[in-house]
Amino acid sequence: MKKALKIIGIIVAVAGAAAAIYFAVKKYLEKKNQAADCEENYVSCSCCEAQ
């Protein structure tokens, strides 16, 4: 019984670590995509100044 609980504990710990890594990578990619979107959607206002 003690061995089974130890195995279950290891499985839970690995699953927790995998979830933490997943959310960290997801958050990083969202932040990176927001920065890329800002650069792509940037429009210079120089055309308004020329008029």
C-alpha positions as CSV (number, residue, x, y, z in Angstrom):
1,M,0.0,0.0,0.0
2,K,2.8,2.4,0.9
3,K,4.5,1.7,-2.5
4,A,1.3,2.4,-4.4
5,L,0.9,5.8,-2.6
6,K,4.5,6.6,-3.4
7,I,3.9,5.9,-7.1
8,I,0.7,7.9,-7.2
9,G,2.6,10.8,-5.5
10,I,5.3,10.7,-8.2
11,I,2.7,10.7,-10.9
12,V,1.0,13.7,-9.4
13,A,4.3,15.5,-9.0
14,V,5.2,14.9,-12.7
15,A,1.8,16.0,-13.8
16,G,2.1,19.2,-11.7
17,A,5.5,20.0,-13.2
18,A,4.2,19.4,-16.7
19,A,1.2,21.7,-16.1
20,A,3.5,24.4,-14.7
21,I,5.8,24.2,-17.7
22,Y,2.7,24.3,-20.1
23,F,1.3,27.4,-18.5
24,A,4.7,29.1,-18.4
25,V,5.3,28.5,-22.1
26,K,1.7,29.5,-23.0
27,K,2.1,32.8,-21.1
28,Y,5.5,33.4,-22.7
29,L,4.1,32.8,-26.2
30,E,1.1,35.1,-25.6
31,K,3.4,37.9,-24.5
32,K,5.7,37.3,-27.5
33,N,2.7,37.3,-29.9
34,Q,1.4,40.6,-28.4
35,A,4.7,42.2,-29.1
36,A,4.7,40.9,-32.7
37,D,1.2,42.2,-33.2
38,C,2.1,45.6,-32.1
39,E,4.9,45.8,-34.6
40,E,2.8,44.5,-37.4
41,N,-0.2,46.8,-36.8
42,Y,2.0,49.9,-36.3
43,V,1.0,52.6,-38.8
44,S,3.1,55.7,-39.1
45,C,1.2,59.0,-39.0
46,S,3.6,60.8,-41.3
47,C,0.9,60.8,-44.1
48,C,-1.3,62.9,-41.9
49,E,1.5,65.4,-41.2
50,A,2.2,65.9,-45.0
51,Q,-1.3,67.3,-45.6
